[in-house]
Amino acid sequence: MFRSEKPLSDPLLLAAAGAGIAVLATGAAIWQRRRQATAPADAPIATDAPHWTLEKTSSRALFGKSVLINRPRAQLYAAWIPERFPEFMENVVAVDDLGDDVSRWTIKAPAGREVTLVNRISERDENASIYWQSTPESDVANSGEVRFTEAPAGRGTYVSLILAYDPPAGKVGRLAAKLLQREPEVQARRDLHRFKQLMETGEVTSNASPSARPSEDATQPHI
């Protein structure tokens, strides 16, 4: 159990509309960083975030996924750049570098439509974590964090994500809701597995079942 503390101000839980895009609420980021300060390196990634990260709307959700990859964390950190997302994120059609750590992500939506996210990398901890959040130009407000943690006994690196979403009102919100109905936890797991394949073998195969249960070593929840 984790202690739930009321923040100094109401947290803004930002939304994300792309299945497989790592998104993190600002409130959840605060919670995760508090937890990281006291939790052991191999503690399970939690899906029981304090209620204040989700309050004021029933449509919000927060969960985490992690994958163990047999590569050094410096190599994985260097590979996790927006321009490479289309290589392993199935619903990311294209990413354009706009400069100043800002990129535009084109996300495949139902019925041949697209959702555009414009995000800025706002924080980096070299070889450890990357944090980003959306700009006002984004169709859907979103934020995200990815972490790279060395696994015990030289077994590789845990790549951990926290996902959160809250579709807005209107047409874009309806498209986002349809995307999120495609079980974002499953899609996140698929995209992490694809990243693992890309890093370990240099290519991504397309024969993985979206409903297949991950192996213990492949996607154990860790932070």
PyMOL commands that place a pseudoatom at each C-alpha (Angstrom):
pseudoatom trace, name=CA, resn=MET, resi=1, chain=A, elem=C, hetatm=0, pos=[0.000, 0.000, 0.000]
pseudoatom trace, name=CA, resn=PHE, resi=2, chain=A, elem=C, hetatm=0, pos=[1.135, 3.521, -0.720]
pseudoatom trace, name=CA, resn=ARG, resi=3, chain=A, elem=C, hetatm=0, pos=[0.215, 6.527, 1.366]
pseudoatom trace, name=CA, resn=SER, resi=4, chain=A, elem=C, hetatm=0, pos=[-2.128, 8.906, -0.428]
pseudoatom trace, name=CA, resn=GLU, resi=5, chain=A, elem=C, hetatm=0, pos=[-1.206, 12.525, 0.212]
pseudoatom trace, name=CA, resn=LYS, resi=6, chain=A, elem=C, hetatm=0, pos=[-3.243, 15.521, -0.895]
pseudoatom trace, name=CA, resn=PRO, resi=7, chain=A, elem=C, hetatm=0, pos=[-1.019, 17.704, -3.120]
pseudoatom trace, name=CA, resn=LEU, resi=8, chain=A, elem=C, hetatm=0, pos=[-0.594, 21.413, -2.517]
pseudoatom trace, name=CA, resn=SER, resi=9, chain=A, elem=C, hetatm=0, pos=[-2.815, 22.081, -5.537]
pseudoatom trace, name=CA, resn=ASP, resi=10, chain=A, elem=C, hetatm=0, pos=[-5.106, 19.953, -7.633]
pseudoatom trace, name=CA, resn=PRO, resi=11, chain=A, elem=C, hetatm=0, pos=[-3.004, 17.960, -10.121]
pseudoatom trace, name=CA, resn=LEU, resi=12, chain=A, elem=C, hetatm=0, pos=[-3.691, 18.324, -13.825]
pseudoatom trace, name=CA, resn=LEU, resi=13, chain=A, elem=C, hetatm=0, pos=[-4.174, 14.865, -15.274]
pseudoatom trace, name=CA, resn=LEU, resi=14, chain=A, elem=C, hetatm=0, pos=[-3.329, 15.396, -18.920]
pseudoatom trace, name=CA, resn=ALA, resi=15, chain=A, elem=C, hetatm=0, pos=[-4.823, 13.260, -21.653]
pseudoatom trace, name=CA, resn=ALA, resi=16, chain=A, elem=C, hetatm=0, pos=[-3.341, 11.164, -24.407]
pseudoatom trace, name=CA, resn=ALA, resi=17, chain=A, elem=C, hetatm=0, pos=[-5.114, 9.688, -27.414]
pseudoatom trace, name=CA, resn=GLY, resi=18, chain=A, elem=C, hetatm=0, pos=[-2.555, 7.308, -28.860]
pseudoatom trace, name=CA, resn=ALA, resi=19, chain=A, elem=C, hetatm=0, pos=[-2.553, 3.639, -28.009]
pseudoatom trace, name=CA, resn=GLY, resi=20, chain=A, elem=C, hetatm=0, pos=[1.040, 2.761, -27.228]
pseudoatom trace, name=CA, resn=ILE, resi=21, chain=A, elem=C, hetatm=0, pos=[2.118, 6.354, -26.527]
pseudoatom trace, name=CA, resn=ALA, resi=22, chain=A, elem=C, hetatm=0, pos=[3.635, 6.641, -23.112]
pseudoatom trace, name=CA, resn=VAL, resi=23, chain=A, elem=C, hetatm=0, pos=[1.624, 9.247, -21.217]
pseudoatom trace, name=CA, resn=LEU, resi=24, chain=A, elem=C, hetatm=0, pos=[1.880, 10.401, -17.644]
pseudoatom trace, name=CA, resn=ALA, resi=25, chain=A, elem=C, hetatm=0, pos=[-0.293, 12.711, -15.592]
pseudoatom trace, name=CA, resn=THR, resi=26, chain=A, elem=C, hetatm=0, pos=[1.459, 15.553, -13.836]
pseudoatom trace, name=CA, resn=GLY, resi=27, chain=A, elem=C, hetatm=0, pos=[-0.064, 14.429, -10.558]
pseudoatom trace, name=CA, resn=ALA, resi=28, chain=A, elem=C, hetatm=0, pos=[1.053, 10.869, -11.218]
pseudoatom trace, name=CA, resn=ALA, resi=29, chain=A, elem=C, hetatm=0, pos=[4.574, 12.060, -11.937]
pseudoatom trace, name=CA, resn=ILE, resi=30, chain=A, elem=C, hetatm=0, pos=[4.707, 13.672, -8.512]
pseudoatom trace, name=CA, resn=TRP, resi=31, chain=A, elem=C, hetatm=0, pos=[3.405, 10.465, -6.951]
pseudoatom trace, name=CA, resn=GLN, resi=32, chain=A, elem=C, hetatm=0, pos=[5.841, 8.288, -8.838]
pseudoatom trace, name=CA, resn=ARG, resi=33, chain=A, elem=C, hetatm=0, pos=[8.839, 10.423, -7.876]
pseudoatom trace, name=CA, resn=ARG, resi=34, chain=A, elem=C, hetatm=0, pos=[7.816, 10.354, -4.215]
pseudoatom trace, name=CA, resn=ARG, resi=35, chain=A, elem=C, hetatm=0, pos=[7.451, 6.591, -4.436]
pseudoatom trace, name=CA, resn=GLN, resi=36, chain=A, elem=C, hetatm=0, pos=[10.748, 6.108, -6.254]
pseudoatom trace, name=CA, resn=ALA, resi=37, chain=A, elem=C, hetatm=0, pos=[12.595, 7.834, -3.446]
pseudoatom trace, name=CA, resn=THR, resi=38, chain=A, elem=C, hetatm=0, pos=[11.586, 5.080, -1.008]
pseudoatom trace, name=CA, resn=ALA, resi=39, chain=A, elem=C, hetatm=0, pos=[10.820, 2.031, -3.139]
pseudoatom trace, name=CA, resn=PRO, resi=40, chain=A, elem=C, hetatm=0, pos=[13.460, -0.619, -3.949]
pseudoatom trace, name=CA, resn=ALA, resi=41, chain=A, elem=C, hetatm=0, pos=[14.669, -0.798, -7.544]
pseudoatom trace, name=CA, resn=ASP, resi=42, chain=A, elem=C, hetatm=0, pos=[12.842, -4.068, -8.184]
pseudoatom trace, name=CA, resn=ALA, resi=43, chain=A, elem=C, hetatm=0, pos=[9.517, -3.007, -6.643]
pseudoatom trace, name=CA, resn=PRO, resi=44, chain=A, elem=C, hetatm=0, pos=[6.473, -3.750, -8.822]
pseudoatom trace, name=CA, resn=ILE, resi=45, chain=A, elem=C, hetatm=0, pos=[5.207, -0.935, -10.999]
pseudoatom trace, name=CA, resn=ALA, resi=46, chain=A, elem=C, hetatm=0, pos=[1.942, 0.141, -9.404]
pseudoatom trace, name=CA, resn=THR, resi=47, chain=A, elem=C, hetatm=0, pos=[-1.488, 0.528, -10.894]
pseudoatom trace, name=CA, resn=ASP, resi=48, chain=A, elem=C, hetatm=0, pos=[-2.955, 1.759, -7.596]
pseudoatom trace, name=CA, resn=ALA, resi=49, chain=A, elem=C, hetatm=0, pos=[-1.975, 5.408, -7.888]
pseudoatom trace, name=CA, resn=PRO, resi=50, chain=A, elem=C, hetatm=0, pos=[-3.402, 7.643, -5.157]
pseudoatom trace, name=CA, resn=HIS, resi=51, chain=A, elem=C, hetatm=0, pos=[-6.968, 8.675, -5.817]
pseudoatom trace, name=CA, resn=TRP, resi=52, chain=A, elem=C, hetatm=0, pos=[-6.025, 12.350, -6.148]
pseudoatom trace, name=CA, resn=THR, resi=53, chain=A, elem=C, hetatm=0, pos=[-4.285, 11.635, -9.452]
pseudoatom trace, name=CA, resn=LEU, resi=54, chain=A, elem=C, hetatm=0, pos=[-7.625, 10.556, -10.900]
pseudoatom trace, name=CA, resn=GLU, resi=55, chain=A, elem=C, hetatm=0, pos=[-10.172, 12.661, -9.033]
pseudoatom trace, name=CA, resn=LYS, resi=56, chain=A, elem=C, hetatm=0, pos=[-12.829, 14.909, -10.582]
pseudoatom trace, name=CA, resn=THR, resi=57, chain=A, elem=C, hetatm=0, pos=[-13.465, 12.684, -13.575]
pseudoatom trace, name=CA, resn=SER, resi=58, chain=A, elem=C, hetatm=0, pos=[-14.436, 9.045, -13.944]
pseudoatom trace, name=CA, resn=SER, resi=59, chain=A, elem=C, hetatm=0, pos=[-13.031, 8.784, -17.479]
pseudoatom trace, name=CA, resn=ARG, resi=60, chain=A, elem=C, hetatm=0, pos=[-9.397, 9.061, -16.443]
pseudoatom trace, name=CA, resn=ALA, resi=61, chain=A, elem=C, hetatm=0, pos=[-7.164, 6.055, -16.070]
pseudoatom trace, name=CA, resn=LEU, resi=62, chain=A, elem=C, hetatm=0, pos=[-3.622, 5.426, -14.950]
pseudoatom trace, name=CA, resn=PHE, resi=63, chain=A, elem=C, hetatm=0, pos=[-1.558, 2.280, -15.250]
pseudoatom trace, name=CA, resn=GLY, resi=64, chain=A, elem=C, hetatm=0, pos=[1.984, 1.113, -15.815]
pseudoatom trace, name=CA, resn=LYS, resi=65, chain=A, elem=C, hetatm=0, pos=[3.869, -1.423, -17.892]
pseudoatom trace, name=CA, resn=SER, resi=66, chain=A, elem=C, hetatm=0, pos=[7.483, -2.510, -18.037]
pseudoatom trace, name=CA, resn=VAL, resi=67, chain=A, elem=C, hetatm=0, pos=[9.703, -4.735, -20.149]
pseudoatom trace, name=CA, resn=LEU, resi=68, chain=A, elem=C, hetatm=0, pos=[13.090, -6.339, -19.506]
pseudoatom trace, name=CA, resn=ILE, resi=69, chain=A, elem=C, hetatm=0, pos=[15.479, -5.835, -22.422]
pseudoatom trace, name=CA, resn=ASN, resi=70, chain=A, elem=C, hetatm=0, pos=[18.869, -7.497, -22.699]
pseudoatom trace, name=CA, resn=ARG, resi=71, chain=A, elem=C, hetatm=0, pos=[20.724, -4.315, -23.583]
pseudoatom trace, name=CA, resn=PRO, resi=72, chain=A, elem=C, hetatm=0, pos=[22.587, -1.620, -21.591]
pseudoatom trace, name=CA, resn=ARG, resi=73, chain=A, elem=C, hetatm=0, pos=[20.376, 1.203, -20.430]
pseudoatom trace, name=CA, resn=ALA, resi=74, chain=A, elem=C, hetatm=0, pos=[22.544, 3.829, -22.151]
pseudoatom trace, name=CA, resn=GLN, resi=75, chain=A, elem=C, hetatm=0, pos=[21.818, 2.158, -25.492]
pseudoatom trace, name=CA, resn=LEU, resi=76, chain=A, elem=C, hetatm=0, pos=[18.080, 2.002, -24.799]
pseudoatom trace, name=CA, resn=TYR, resi=77, chain=A, elem=C, hetatm=0, pos=[17.953, 5.584, -23.565]
pseudoatom trace, name=CA, resn=ALA, resi=78, chain=A, elem=C, hetatm=0, pos=[19.674, 6.759, -26.742]
pseudoatom trace, name=CA, resn=ALA, resi=79, chain=A, elem=C, hetatm=0, pos=[17.192, 4.811, -28.899]
pseudoatom trace, name=CA, resn=TRP, resi=80, chain=A, elem=C, hetatm=0, pos=[14.069, 6.185, -27.205]
pseudoatom trace, name=CA, resn=ILE, resi=81, chain=A, elem=C, hetatm=0, pos=[13.616, 9.289, -29.340]
pseudoatom trace, name=CA, resn=PRO, resi=82, chain=A, elem=C, hetatm=0, pos=[10.321, 10.423, -30.898]
pseudoatom trace, name=CA, resn=GLU, resi=83, chain=A, elem=C, hetatm=0, pos=[11.613, 10.049, -34.458]
pseudoatom trace, name=CA, resn=ARG, resi=84, chain=A, elem=C, hetatm=0, pos=[11.980, 6.283, -33.876]
pseudoatom trace, name=CA, resn=PHE, resi=85, chain=A, elem=C, hetatm=0, pos=[8.494, 5.736, -32.414]
pseudoatom trace, name=CA, resn=PRO, resi=86, chain=A, elem=C, hetatm=0, pos=[6.974, 4.646, -35.768]
pseudoatom trace, name=CA, resn=GLU, resi=87, chain=A, elem=C, hetatm=0, pos=[9.480, 1.767, -35.809]
pseudoatom trace, name=CA, resn=PHE, resi=88, chain=A, elem=C, hetatm=0, pos=[7.899, 0.085, -32.790]
pseudoatom trace, name=CA, resn=MET, resi=89, chain=A, elem=C, hetatm=0, pos=[4.641, 1.899, -31.928]
pseudoatom trace, name=CA, resn=GLU, resi=90, chain=A, elem=C, hetatm=0, pos=[1.941, 0.462, -34.150]
pseudoatom trace, name=CA, resn=ASN, resi=91, chain=A, elem=C, hetatm=0, pos=[-0.419, 3.442, -34.092]
pseudoatom trace, name=CA, resn=VAL, resi=92, chain=A, elem=C, hetatm=0, pos=[2.220, 6.140, -34.538]
pseudoatom trace, name=CA, resn=VAL, resi=93, chain=A, elem=C, hetatm=0, pos=[2.187, 6.918, -38.251]
pseudoatom trace, name=CA, resn=ALA, resi=94, chain=A, elem=C, hetatm=0, pos=[4.889, 9.610, -38.302]
pseudoatom trace, name=CA, resn=VAL, resi=95, chain=A, elem=C, hetatm=0, pos=[6.877, 11.917, -36.054]
pseudoatom trace, name=CA, resn=ASP, resi=96, chain=A, elem=C, hetatm=0, pos=[8.214, 15.265, -37.267]
pseudoatom trace, name=CA, resn=ASP, resi=97, chain=A, elem=C, hetatm=0, pos=[10.992, 17.106, -35.447]
pseudoatom trace, name=CA, resn=LEU, resi=98, chain=A, elem=C, hetatm=0, pos=[9.922, 20.752, -35.033]
pseudoatom trace, name=CA, resn=GLY, resi=99, chain=A, elem=C, hetatm=0, pos=[13.085, 21.827, -33.216]
pseudoatom trace, name=CA, resn=ASP, resi=100, chain=A, elem=C, hetatm=0, pos=[13.693, 22.985, -29.637]
pseudoatom trace, name=CA, resn=ASP, resi=101, chain=A, elem=C, hetatm=0, pos=[12.803, 19.495, -28.305]
pseudoatom trace, name=CA, resn=VAL, resi=102, chain=A, elem=C, hetatm=0, pos=[9.329, 19.737, -29.851]
pseudoatom trace, name=CA, resn=SER, resi=103, chain=A, elem=C, hetatm=0, pos=[7.914, 17.055, -32.143]
pseudoatom trace, name=CA, resn=ARG, resi=104, chain=A, elem=C, hetatm=0, pos=[4.596, 16.407, -33.894]
pseudoatom trace, name=CA, resn=TRP, resi=105, chain=A, elem=C, hetatm=0, pos=[3.219, 12.867, -33.594]
pseudoatom trace, name=CA, resn=THR, resi=106, chain=A, elem=C, hetatm=0, pos=[0.621, 11.655, -36.100]
pseudoatom trace, name=CA, resn=ILE, resi=107, chain=A, elem=C, hetatm=0, pos=[-1.529, 8.922, -34.547]
pseudoatom trace, name=CA, resn=LYS, resi=108, chain=A, elem=C, hetatm=0, pos=[-3.665, 6.480, -36.524]
pseudoatom trace, name=CA, resn=ALA, resi=109, chain=A, elem=C, hetatm=0, pos=[-7.319, 6.711, -35.517]
pseudoatom trace, name=CA, resn=PRO, resi=110, chain=A, elem=C, hetatm=0, pos=[-10.415, 4.679, -36.491]
pseudoatom trace, name=CA, resn=ALA, resi=111, chain=A, elem=C, hetatm=0, pos=[-12.033, 5.037, -39.941]
pseudoatom trace, name=CA, resn=GLY, resi=112, chain=A, elem=C, hetatm=0, pos=[-8.800, 6.186, -41.551]
pseudoatom trace, name=CA, resn=ARG, resi=113, chain=A, elem=C, hetatm=0, pos=[-8.592, 9.346, -39.469]
pseudoatom trace, name=CA, resn=GLU, resi=114, chain=A, elem=C, hetatm=0, pos=[-5.645, 10.789, -37.566]
pseudoatom trace, name=CA, resn=VAL, resi=115, chain=A, elem=C, hetatm=0, pos=[-4.979, 12.565, -34.276]
pseudoatom trace, name=CA, resn=THR, resi=116, chain=A, elem=C, hetatm=0, pos=[-2.021, 14.947, -33.969]
pseudoatom trace, name=CA, resn=LEU, resi=117, chain=A, elem=C, hetatm=0, pos=[-0.033, 15.408, -30.774]
pseudoatom trace, name=CA, resn=VAL, resi=118, chain=A, elem=C, hetatm=0, pos=[2.561, 18.169, -30.427]
pseudoatom trace, name=CA, resn=ASN, resi=119, chain=A, elem=C, hetatm=0, pos=[4.883, 17.425, -27.518]
pseudoatom trace, name=CA, resn=ARG, resi=120, chain=A, elem=C, hetatm=0, pos=[7.955, 18.928, -25.931]
pseudoatom trace, name=CA, resn=ILE, resi=121, chain=A, elem=C, hetatm=0, pos=[10.614, 16.988, -24.014]
pseudoatom trace, name=CA, resn=SER, resi=122, chain=A, elem=C, hetatm=0, pos=[10.720, 18.970, -20.800]
pseudoatom trace, name=CA, resn=GLU, resi=123, chain=A, elem=C, hetatm=0, pos=[13.044, 16.903, -18.624]
pseudoatom trace, name=CA, resn=ARG, resi=124, chain=A, elem=C, hetatm=0, pos=[15.868, 14.422, -19.146]
pseudoatom trace, name=CA, resn=ASP, resi=125, chain=A, elem=C, hetatm=0, pos=[17.968, 12.433, -16.703]
pseudoatom trace, name=CA, resn=GLU, resi=126, chain=A, elem=C, hetatm=0, pos=[20.690, 10.939, -18.872]
pseudoatom trace, name=CA, resn=ASN, resi=127, chain=A, elem=C, hetatm=0, pos=[20.426, 7.149, -19.209]
pseudoatom trace, name=CA, resn=ALA, resi=128, chain=A, elem=C, hetatm=0, pos=[17.647, 7.142, -16.587]
pseudoatom trace, name=CA, resn=SER, resi=129, chain=A, elem=C, hetatm=0, pos=[14.436, 8.869, -17.683]
pseudoatom trace, name=CA, resn=ILE, resi=130, chain=A, elem=C, hetatm=0, pos=[12.739, 11.122, -20.231]
pseudoatom trace, name=CA, resn=TYR, resi=131, chain=A, elem=C, hetatm=0, pos=[9.671, 13.244, -19.516]
pseudoatom trace, name=CA, resn=TRP, resi=132, chain=A, elem=C, hetatm=0, pos=[7.535, 15.099, -22.068]
pseudoatom trace, name=CA, resn=GLN, resi=133, chain=A, elem=C, hetatm=0, pos=[4.323, 17.092, -22.165]
pseudoatom trace, name=CA, resn=SER, resi=134, chain=A, elem=C, hetatm=0, pos=[2.084, 18.558, -24.816]
pseudoatom trace, name=CA, resn=THR, resi=135, chain=A, elem=C, hetatm=0, pos=[2.034, 22.095, -26.189]
pseudoatom trace, name=CA, resn=PRO, resi=136, chain=A, elem=C, hetatm=0, pos=[-1.146, 24.104, -26.820]
pseudoatom trace, name=CA, resn=GLU, resi=137, chain=A, elem=C, hetatm=0, pos=[-1.013, 23.070, -30.492]
pseudoatom trace, name=CA, resn=SER, resi=138, chain=A, elem=C, hetatm=0, pos=[-1.686, 19.421, -29.639]
pseudoatom trace, name=CA, resn=ASP, resi=139, chain=A, elem=C, hetatm=0, pos=[-5.102, 17.970, -30.520]
pseudoatom trace, name=CA, resn=VAL, resi=140, chain=A, elem=C, hetatm=0, pos=[-5.093, 16.217, -27.148]
pseudoatom trace, name=CA, resn=ALA, resi=141, chain=A, elem=C, hetatm=0, pos=[-3.238, 17.376, -24.041]
pseudoatom trace, name=CA, resn=ASN, resi=142, chain=A, elem=C, hetatm=0, pos=[-0.820, 14.661, -22.923]
pseudoatom trace, name=CA, resn=SER, resi=143, chain=A, elem=C, hetatm=0, pos=[2.350, 13.976, -21.008]
pseudoatom trace, name=CA, resn=GLY, resi=144, chain=A, elem=C, hetatm=0, pos=[4.577, 10.962, -20.530]
pseudoatom trace, name=CA, resn=GLU, resi=145, chain=A, elem=C, hetatm=0, pos=[7.596, 9.446, -18.854]
pseudoatom trace, name=CA, resn=VAL, resi=146, chain=A, elem=C, hetatm=0, pos=[9.843, 6.495, -19.640]
pseudoatom trace, name=CA, resn=ARG, resi=147, chain=A, elem=C, hetatm=0, pos=[12.434, 5.125, -17.203]
pseudoatom trace, name=CA, resn=PHE, resi=148, chain=A, elem=C, hetatm=0, pos=[15.467, 2.923, -17.685]
pseudoatom trace, name=CA, resn=THR, resi=149, chain=A, elem=C, hetatm=0, pos=[16.571, 0.868, -14.673]
pseudoatom trace, name=CA, resn=GLU, resi=150, chain=A, elem=C, hetatm=0, pos=[19.397, -1.667, -14.569]
pseudoatom trace, name=CA, resn=ALA, resi=151, chain=A, elem=C, hetatm=0, pos=[18.154, -5.156, -13.805]
pseudoatom trace, name=CA, resn=PRO, resi=152, chain=A, elem=C, hetatm=0, pos=[19.887, -7.245, -11.111]
pseudoatom trace, name=CA, resn=ALA, resi=153, chain=A, elem=C, hetatm=0, pos=[22.699, -9.648, -11.980]
pseudoatom trace, name=CA, resn=GLY, resi=154, chain=A, elem=C, hetatm=0, pos=[23.476, -8.016, -15.297]
pseudoatom trace, name=CA, resn=ARG, resi=155, chain=A, elem=C, hetatm=0, pos=[20.229, -9.226, -16.867]
pseudoatom trace, name=CA, resn=GLY, resi=156, chain=A, elem=C, hetatm=0, pos=[19.714, -6.051, -18.872]
pseudoatom trace, name=CA, resn=THR, resi=157, chain=A, elem=C, hetatm=0, pos=[17.472, -3.038, -18.370]
pseudoatom trace, name=CA, resn=TYR, resi=158, chain=A, elem=C, hetatm=0, pos=[13.889, -2.528, -17.305]
pseudoatom trace, name=CA, resn=VAL, resi=159, chain=A, elem=C, hetatm=0, pos=[12.120, 0.007, -19.523]
pseudoatom trace, name=CA, resn=SER, resi=160, chain=A, elem=C, hetatm=0, pos=[9.108, 1.301, -17.601]
pseudoatom trace, name=CA, resn=LEU, resi=161, chain=A, elem=C, hetatm=0, pos=[6.162, 3.460, -18.700]
pseudoatom trace, name=CA, resn=ILE, resi=162, chain=A, elem=C, hetatm=0, pos=[3.234, 5.066, -16.947]
pseudoatom trace, name=CA, resn=LEU, resi=163, chain=A, elem=C, hetatm=0, pos=[0.116, 5.636, -19.079]
pseudoatom trace, name=CA, resn=ALA, resi=164, chain=A, elem=C, hetatm=0, pos=[-2.771, 8.019, -18.415]
pseudoatom trace, name=CA, resn=TYR, resi=165, chain=A, elem=C, hetatm=0, pos=[-5.583, 9.325, -20.556]
pseudoatom trace, name=CA, resn=ASP, resi=166, chain=A, elem=C, hetatm=0, pos=[-8.687, 11.485, -20.428]
pseudoatom trace, name=CA, resn=PRO, resi=167, chain=A, elem=C, hetatm=0, pos=[-10.338, 12.097, -23.822]
pseudoatom trace, name=CA, resn=PRO, resi=168, chain=A, elem=C, hetatm=0, pos=[-11.589, 15.679, -24.253]
pseudoatom trace, name=CA, resn=ALA, resi=169, chain=A, elem=C, hetatm=0, pos=[-15.040, 16.641, -25.452]
pseudoatom trace, name=CA, resn=GLY, resi=170, chain=A, elem=C, hetatm=0, pos=[-15.924, 16.998, -29.125]
pseudoatom trace, name=CA, resn=LYS, resi=171, chain=A, elem=C, hetatm=0, pos=[-14.916, 15.140, -32.290]
pseudoatom trace, name=CA, resn=VAL, resi=172, chain=A, elem=C, hetatm=0, pos=[-11.265, 14.666, -31.285]
pseudoatom trace, name=CA, resn=GLY, resi=173, chain=A, elem=C, hetatm=0, pos=[-12.412, 13.316, -27.947]
pseudoatom trace, name=CA, resn=ARG, resi=174, chain=A, elem=C, hetatm=0, pos=[-14.670, 10.784, -29.655]
pseudoatom trace, name=CA, resn=LEU, resi=175, chain=A, elem=C, hetatm=0, pos=[-11.780, 9.616, -31.830]
pseudoatom trace, name=CA, resn=ALA, resi=176, chain=A, elem=C, hetatm=0, pos=[-9.571, 9.352, -28.749]
pseudoatom trace, name=CA, resn=ALA, resi=177, chain=A, elem=C, hetatm=0, pos=[-12.238, 7.367, -26.929]
pseudoatom trace, name=CA, resn=LYS, resi=178, chain=A, elem=C, hetatm=0, pos=[-12.438, 4.894, -29.814]
pseudoatom trace, name=CA, resn=LEU, resi=179, chain=A, elem=C, hetatm=0, pos=[-8.668, 4.474, -29.703]
pseudoatom trace, name=CA, resn=LEU, resi=180, chain=A, elem=C, hetatm=0, pos=[-8.744, 3.911, -25.970]
pseudoatom trace, name=CA, resn=GLN, resi=181, chain=A, elem=C, hetatm=0, pos=[-11.429, 1.267, -26.306]
pseudoatom trace, name=CA, resn=ARG, resi=182, chain=A, elem=C, hetatm=0, pos=[-8.755, -0.851, -27.998]
pseudoatom trace, name=CA, resn=GLU, resi=183, chain=A, elem=C, hetatm=0, pos=[-7.344, -1.817, -24.595]
pseudoatom trace, name=CA, resn=PRO, resi=184, chain=A, elem=C, hetatm=0, pos=[-4.429, 0.600, -24.200]
pseudoatom trace, name=CA, resn=GLU, resi=185, chain=A, elem=C, hetatm=0, pos=[-2.740, -1.678, -21.657]
pseudoatom trace, name=CA, resn=VAL, resi=186, chain=A, elem=C, hetatm=0, pos=[-2.541, -4.413, -24.289]
pseudoatom trace, name=CA, resn=GLN, resi=187, chain=A, elem=C, hetatm=0, pos=[-1.278, -1.959, -26.913]
pseudoatom trace, name=CA, resn=ALA, resi=188, chain=A, elem=C, hetatm=0, pos=[1.336, -0.566, -24.528]
pseudoatom trace, name=CA, resn=ARG, resi=189, chain=A, elem=C, hetatm=0, pos=[2.535, -4.100, -23.817]
pseudoatom trace, name=CA, resn=ARG, resi=190, chain=A, elem=C, hetatm=0, pos=[2.722, -4.812, -27.551]
pseudoatom trace, name=CA, resn=ASP, resi=191, chain=A, elem=C, hetatm=0, pos=[4.710, -1.659, -28.227]
pseudoatom trace, name=CA, resn=LEU, resi=192, chain=A, elem=C, hetatm=0, pos=[7.135, -2.404, -25.398]
pseudoatom trace, name=CA, resn=HIS, resi=193, chain=A, elem=C, hetatm=0, pos=[7.581, -5.913, -26.768]
pseudoatom trace, name=CA, resn=ARG, resi=194, chain=A, elem=C, hetatm=0, pos=[8.221, -4.462, -30.228]
pseudoatom trace, name=CA, resn=PHE, resi=195, chain=A, elem=C, hetatm=0, pos=[10.818, -2.097, -28.740]
pseudoatom trace, name=CA, resn=LYS, resi=196, chain=A, elem=C, hetatm=0, pos=[12.442, -5.112, -27.061]
pseudoatom trace, name=CA, resn=GLN, resi=197, chain=A, elem=C, hetatm=0, pos=[12.562, -6.963, -30.396]
pseudoatom trace, name=CA, resn=LEU, resi=198, chain=A, elem=C, hetatm=0, pos=[14.005, -3.945, -32.178]
pseudoatom trace, name=CA, resn=MET, resi=199, chain=A, elem=C, hetatm=0, pos=[16.733, -3.453, -29.599]
pseudoatom trace, name=CA, resn=GLU, resi=200, chain=A, elem=C, hetatm=0, pos=[17.671, -7.123, -29.212]
pseudoatom trace, name=CA, resn=THR, resi=201, chain=A, elem=C, hetatm=0, pos=[17.391, -8.329, -32.814]
pseudoatom trace, name=CA, resn=GLY, resi=202, chain=A, elem=C, hetatm=0, pos=[17.438, -5.178, -34.949]
pseudoatom trace, name=CA, resn=GLU, resi=203, chain=A, elem=C, hetatm=0, pos=[13.972, -5.800, -36.381]
pseudoatom trace, name=CA, resn=VAL, resi=204, chain=A, elem=C, hetatm=0, pos=[10.333, -6.048, -35.350]
pseudoatom trace, name=CA, resn=THR, resi=205, chain=A, elem=C, hetatm=0, pos=[8.297, -9.116, -36.260]
pseudoatom trace, name=CA, resn=SER, resi=206, chain=A, elem=C, hetatm=0, pos=[4.550, -8.892, -36.824]
pseudoatom trace, name=CA, resn=ASN, resi=207, chain=A, elem=C, hetatm=0, pos=[3.472, -12.306, -35.558]
pseudoatom trace, name=CA, resn=ALA, resi=208, chain=A, elem=C, hetatm=0, pos=[2.947, -11.377, -31.913]
pseudoatom trace, name=CA, resn=SER, resi=209, chain=A, elem=C, hetatm=0, pos=[-0.642, -11.781, -30.779]
pseudoatom trace, name=CA, resn=PRO, resi=210, chain=A, elem=C, hetatm=0, pos=[-2.088, -8.688, -29.041]
pseudoatom trace, name=CA, resn=SER, resi=211, chain=A, elem=C, hetatm=0, pos=[-3.764, -10.954, -26.516]
pseudoatom trace, name=CA, resn=ALA, resi=212, chain=A, elem=C, hetatm=0, pos=[-0.758, -13.156, -25.855]
pseudoatom trace, name=CA, resn=ARG, resi=213, chain=A, elem=C, hetatm=0, pos=[0.363, -13.198, -22.244]
pseudoatom trace, name=CA, resn=PRO, resi=214, chain=A, elem=C, hetatm=0, pos=[3.908, -11.881, -21.816]
pseudoatom trace, name=CA, resn=SER, resi=215, chain=A, elem=C, hetatm=0, pos=[6.620, -14.132, -20.484]
pseudoatom trace, name=CA, resn=GLU, resi=216, chain=A, elem=C, hetatm=0, pos=[7.856, -13.529, -16.952]
pseudoatom trace, name=CA, resn=ASP, resi=217, chain=A, elem=C, hetatm=0, pos=[11.134, -12.054, -18.129]
pseudoatom trace, name=CA, resn=ALA, resi=218, chain=A, elem=C, hetatm=0, pos=[9.673, -10.118, -21.054]
pseudoatom trace, name=CA, resn=THR, resi=219, chain=A, elem=C, hetatm=0, pos=[7.207, -7.805, -19.332]
pseudoatom trace, name=CA, resn=GLN, resi=220, chain=A, elem=C, hetatm=0, pos=[7.468, -8.070, -15.593]
pseudoatom trace, name=CA, resn=PRO, resi=221, chain=A, elem=C, hetatm=0, pos=[6.231, -4.856, -13.908]
pseudoatom trace, name=CA, resn=HIS, resi=222, chain=A, elem=C, hetatm=0, pos=[9.195, -3.021, -12.440]
pseudoatom trace, name=CA, resn=ILE, resi=223, chain=A, elem=C, hetatm=0, pos=[10.344, 0.526, -11.808]
for i in range(1, 223): cmd.bond("trace and resi %d" % i, "trace and resi %d" % (i + 1))
show_as sticks, trace
zoom trace
